[in-house]
């Protein structure tokens, strides 16, 4: 081990191998496993995850107590951050959500050292407490689209900026490379006004960075409202929508793929 590497490990920065023993001022000898790093990568990619999402994805064969104890050990190093929220009902889940996790700056620095091949956004987006159900569902539907578009990179819209060339920032985008045109993903849980939808549709149509827009809708009423803005007239129930640029998918269909196999 080089002198520089010894200094890094002593300061709580991991050696290139994932199973190097790590230390910090808060707790000593925490061993980050590949599973821990996978979980931290998911927290980075999705901005925020609930405890149950983490348990389903990374501790499927473990008890809730075992999973929580492991998260507490990683949290003691400052590598993940826990936030308690008012109990929240999320579509597709029987139990209410009361705890969510994020990857703070220290965790992002750690992850960047442990997995230099992963592009890490340095700043953690600020959460809006009134949109937490939306943010958590974005993470759930990601698995559906990753399976449908293999070879595409999923980027949460919280990491996108107007300066990236998007006239309207989607909830998420799928791209083969950062330079390619994007497939925009829009999750609609609550309907907007007809005028607002017309403005959004016009913006997407004229955006050179967008090659396709996929709307994920919570119910038929929202879908029909958006379709009406696209078609330019009030579409009837059961309308046969045809478009190469816009597509509609029901949220319930996307949630069938929310728990990836490990």
LOPAMI-739431 format. One record per residue (C-alpha): residue in one letter; x, y, z. Coordinates in nm, 3 decimals, always signed. Layout:
<pts>
PT   resn         X         Y         Z
PT      A         X         Y         Z
...
</pts>
This chain:
<pts>
PT   resn         X         Y         Z
PT      X    +0.000    +0.000    +0.000
PT      X    +0.139    +0.340    -0.096
PT      X    +0.185    +0.622    +0.154
PT      X    -0.096    +0.822    -0.015
PT      X    -0.331    +0.527    +0.006
PT      X    -0.251    +0.477    +0.373
PT      X    -0.341    +0.840    +0.437
PT      X    -0.670    +0.801    +0.250
PT      X    -0.775    +0.490    +0.443
PT      X    -0.683    +0.651    +0.774
PT      X    -0.897    +0.954    +0.687
PT      X    -1.203    +0.747    +0.605
PT      X    -1.147    +0.739    +0.226
PT      X    -1.168    +0.388    +0.077
PT      X    -0.891    +0.213    -0.106
PT      X    -0.979    +0.127    -0.468
PT      X    -1.101    -0.219    -0.363
PT      X    -1.453    -0.212    -0.219
PT      X    -1.376    -0.428    +0.084
PT      X    -1.099    -0.214    +0.233
PT      X    -1.146    -0.139    +0.605
PT      X    -1.253    +0.220    +0.659
PT      X    -1.228    +0.451    +0.956
PT      X    -1.357    +0.792    +1.060
PT      X    -1.380    +1.012    +1.363
PT      X    -1.735    +0.887    +1.439
PT      X    -1.685    +0.511    +1.420
PT      X    -1.393    +0.284    +1.335
PT      X    -1.352    -0.025    +1.119
PT      X    -1.667    -0.003    +0.908
PT      X    -1.630    -0.234    +0.611
PT      X    -1.810    -0.112    +0.299
PT      X    -1.927    -0.413    +0.098
PT      X    -2.029    -0.424    -0.267
PT      X    -2.390    -0.425    -0.150
PT      X    -2.329    -0.106    +0.051
PT      X    -2.176    +0.062    -0.252
PT      X    -2.463    -0.055    -0.473
PT      X    -2.705    +0.097    -0.224
PT      X    -2.511    +0.425    -0.210
PT      X    -2.504    +0.435    -0.591
PT      X    -2.883    +0.393    -0.597
PT      X    -2.922    +0.674    -0.343
PT      X    -2.713    +0.894    -0.568
PT      X    -2.899    +0.801    -0.887
PT      X    -3.250    +0.836    -0.741
PT      X    -3.182    +1.135    -0.510
PT      X    -3.398    +0.985    -0.233
PT      X    -3.513    +0.635    -0.134
PT      X    -3.742    +0.516    +0.143
PT      X    -3.628    +0.254    +0.390
PT      X    -3.865    +0.000    +0.234
PT      X    -3.723    +0.064    -0.112
PT      X    -3.373    +0.001    +0.022
PT      X    -3.486    -0.310    +0.207
PT      X    -3.656    -0.455    -0.103
PT      X    -3.361    -0.386    -0.333
PT      X    -3.061    -0.459    -0.120
PT      X    -3.173    -0.670    +0.180
PT      X    -3.450    -0.891    +0.035
PT      X    -3.349    -1.198    +0.237
PT      X    -3.279    -1.004    +0.559
PT      X    -3.507    -0.888    +0.836
PT      X    -3.605    -0.524    +0.869
PT      X    -3.400    -0.502    +1.190
PT      X    -3.089    -0.636    +1.016
PT      X    -3.126    -0.389    +0.730
PT      X    -3.181    -0.095    +0.964
PT      X    -2.881    -0.187    +1.177
PT      X    -2.661    -0.194    +0.870
PT      X    -2.787    +0.144    +0.756
PT      X    -2.720    +0.285    +1.104
PT      X    -2.357    +0.174    +1.083
PT      X    -2.310    +0.342    +0.745
PT      X    -2.499    +0.648    +0.870
PT      X    -2.264    +0.673    +1.170
PT      X    -1.984    +0.750    +0.925
PT      X    -2.181    +1.032    +0.766
PT      X    -2.198    +0.846    +0.432
PT      X    -2.578    +0.835    +0.421
PT      X    -2.834    +1.067    +0.578
PT      X    -3.168    +0.969    +0.730
PT      X    -3.470    +1.202    +0.726
PT      X    -3.787    +1.135    +0.920
PT      X    -4.101    +1.254    +0.741
PT      X    -4.473    +1.261    +0.820
PT      X    -4.607    +0.917    +0.733
PT      X    -4.673    +0.911    +0.361
PT      X    -4.884    +0.674    +0.152
PT      X    -4.710    +0.573    -0.170
PT      X    -4.885    +0.413    -0.468
PT      X    -4.827    +0.038    -0.479
PT      X    -4.724    +0.004    -0.114
PT      X    -4.936    -0.128    +0.171
PT      X    -4.739    +0.042    +0.450
PT      X    -4.690    +0.415    +0.494
PT      X    -4.340    +0.561    +0.455
PT      X    -4.191    +0.744    +0.753
PT      X    -3.815    +0.738    +0.687
PT      X    -3.619    +0.829    +0.374
PT      X    -3.246    +0.836    +0.300
PT      X    -3.017    +1.053    +0.088
PT      X    -2.651    +1.051    -0.006
PT      X    -2.485    +1.363    +0.143
PT      X    -2.164    +1.527    +0.026
PT      X    -1.940    +1.300    +0.235
PT      X    -2.109    +0.991    +0.093
PT      X    -2.074    +1.124    -0.261
PT      X    -1.705    +1.184    -0.206
PT      X    -1.666    +0.833    -0.067
PT      X    -1.857    +0.677    -0.357
PT      X    -1.653    +0.870    -0.614
PT      X    -1.333    +0.730    -0.460
PT      X    -1.465    +0.373    -0.436
PT      X    -1.622    +0.370    -0.783
PT      X    -1.432    +0.612    -1.006
PT      X    -1.610    +0.472    -1.313
PT      X    -1.943    +0.614    -1.188
PT      X    -2.022    +0.977    -1.272
PT      X    -2.115    +1.138    -0.940
PT      X    -2.303    +1.467    -0.905
PT      X    -2.131    +1.655    -0.625
PT      X    -2.438    +1.835    -0.489
PT      X    -2.736    +1.658    -0.338
PT      X    -3.066    +1.810    -0.463
PT      X    -3.288    +1.970    -0.198
PT      X    -3.609    +1.778    -0.136
PT      X    -3.953    +1.933    -0.160
PT      X    -4.163    +1.775    +0.120
PT      X    -4.478    +1.818    -0.089
PT      X    -4.332    +1.611    -0.375
PT      X    -4.178    +1.323    -0.183
PT      X    -4.436    +1.071    -0.307
PT      X    -4.352    +1.177    -0.662
PT      X    -3.974    +1.153    -0.600
PT      X    -4.001    +0.807    -0.447
PT      X    -4.219    +0.679    -0.730
PT      X    -3.967    +0.805    -0.986
PT      X    -3.720    +0.560    -0.830
PT      X    -3.975    +0.277    -0.851
PT      X    -4.062    +0.327    -1.217
PT      X    -3.694    +0.354    -1.315
PT      X    -3.659    -0.025    -1.313
PT      X    -3.937    -0.060    -1.571
PT      X    -3.767    +0.176    -1.814
PT      X    -3.416    +0.043    -1.755
PT      X    -3.545    -0.298    -1.853
PT      X    -3.726    -0.162    -2.155
PT      X    -3.431    +0.047    -2.279
PT      X    -3.114    -0.157    -2.213
PT      X    -2.797    +0.034    -2.281
PT      X    -2.956    +0.368    -2.187
PT      X    -2.845    +0.575    -1.888
PT      X    -3.121    +0.687    -1.648
PT      X    -3.074    +1.040    -1.509
PT      X    -3.308    +1.187    -1.250
PT      X    -3.442    +1.527    -1.358
PT      X    -3.321    +1.681    -1.031
PT      X    -2.970    +1.665    -1.175
PT      X    -3.060    +1.842    -1.500
PT      X    -3.028    +2.216    -1.559
PT      X    -3.172    +2.460    -1.812
PT      X    -2.815    +2.502    -1.931
PT      X    -2.817    +2.138    -2.044
PT      X    -3.037    +2.249    -2.334
PT      X    -3.373    +2.122    -2.209
PT      X    -3.647    +2.380    -2.259
PT      X    -3.855    +2.190    -2.004
PT      X    -3.675    +1.967    -1.756
PT      X    -3.842    +1.623    -1.742
PT      X    -3.876    +1.410    -1.430
PT      X    -3.608    +1.181    -1.574
PT      X    -3.432    +1.115    -1.903
PT      X    -3.290    +0.810    -2.078
PT      X    -2.984    +0.857    -2.300
PT      X    -2.723    +0.632    -2.458
PT      X    -2.463    +0.905    -2.400
PT      X    -2.486    +1.253    -2.250
PT      X    -2.453    +1.401    -2.600
PT      X    -2.747    +1.206    -2.744
PT      X    -3.105    +1.323    -2.767
PT      X    -3.309    +1.205    -2.470
PT      X    -3.622    +1.006    -2.403
PT      X    -3.810    +1.217    -2.148
PT      X    -4.007    +1.050    -1.867
PT      X    -4.290    +1.247    -1.708
PT      X    -4.476    +1.109    -1.405
PT      X    -4.821    +1.263    -1.359
PT      X    -4.989    +1.188    -1.026
PT      X    -5.218    +1.494    -1.022
PT      X    -5.367    +1.666    -1.322
PT      X    -5.267    +2.017    -1.428
PT      X    -5.480    +2.275    -1.607
PT      X    -5.550    +2.232    -1.979
PT      X    -5.356    +2.552    -2.051
PT      X    -5.054    +2.429    -1.857
PT      X    -5.053    +2.102    -2.049
PT      X    -5.075    +2.284    -2.381
PT      X    -4.771    +2.493    -2.285
PT      X    -4.574    +2.186    -2.176
PT      X    -4.662    +1.993    -2.493
PT      X    -4.556    +2.287    -2.712
PT      X    -4.226    +2.314    -2.525
PT      X    -4.147    +1.944    -2.562
PT      X    -4.230    +1.951    -2.933
PT      X    -3.981    +2.230    -2.996
PT      X    -3.701    +2.097    -2.773
PT      X    -3.405    +1.979    -2.986
PT      X    -3.276    +1.766    -2.695
PT      X    -3.590    +1.548    -2.678
PT      X    -3.655    +1.259    -2.918
PT      X    -3.956    +1.113    -2.736
PT      X    -4.177    +1.183    -2.434
PT      X    -4.331    +0.903    -2.227
PT      X    -4.606    +1.003    -1.985
PT      X    -4.663    +0.777    -1.686
PT      X    -5.012    +0.852    -1.556
PT      X    -5.183    +0.757    -1.232
PT      X    -5.528    +0.728    -1.393
PT      X    -5.719    +0.749    -1.721
PT      X    -5.853    +1.099    -1.653
PT      X    -5.503    +1.251    -1.641
PT      X    -5.402    +1.061    -1.954
PT      X    -5.705    +1.187    -2.146
PT      X    -5.636    +1.545    -2.039
PT      X    -5.280    +1.530    -2.173
PT      X    -5.392    +1.353    -2.490
PT      X    -5.646    +1.630    -2.547
PT      X    -5.368    +1.890    -2.525
PT      X    -5.166    +1.692    -2.780
PT      X    -5.455    +1.628    -3.021
PT      X    -5.598    +1.978    -2.995
PT      X    -5.949    +1.866    -2.904
PT      X    -6.128    +1.691    -2.618
PT      X    -6.064    +1.323    -2.674
PT      X    -6.336    +1.072    -2.576
PT      X    -6.292    +0.784    -2.334
PT      X    -6.120    +0.494    -2.510
PT      X    -5.954    +0.726    -2.763
PT      X    -5.700    +0.540    -2.981
PT      X    -5.393    +0.759    -2.946
PT      X    -5.126    +0.736    -3.215
PT      X    -4.799    +0.926    -3.200
PT      X    -4.432    +0.849    -3.255
PT      X    -4.324    +1.135    -3.030
PT      X    -4.561    +1.094    -2.733
PT      X    -4.645    +0.773    -2.550
PT      X    -4.859    +0.686    -2.247
PT      X    -4.800    +0.417    -1.984
PT      X    -5.004    +0.349    -1.671
PT      X    -4.822    +0.379    -1.339
PT      X    -4.956    +0.041    -1.225
PT      X    -4.780    -0.126    -1.521
PT      X    -4.447    +0.035    -1.437
PT      X    -4.468    -0.067    -1.071
PT      X    -4.471    -0.435    -1.163
PT      X    -4.095    -0.403    -1.214
PT      X    -4.014    -0.200    -0.904
PT      X    -3.819    -0.472    -0.718
PT      X    -3.516    -0.582    -0.921
PT      X    -3.381    -0.931    -0.855
PT      X    -3.041    -0.944    -0.685
</pts>
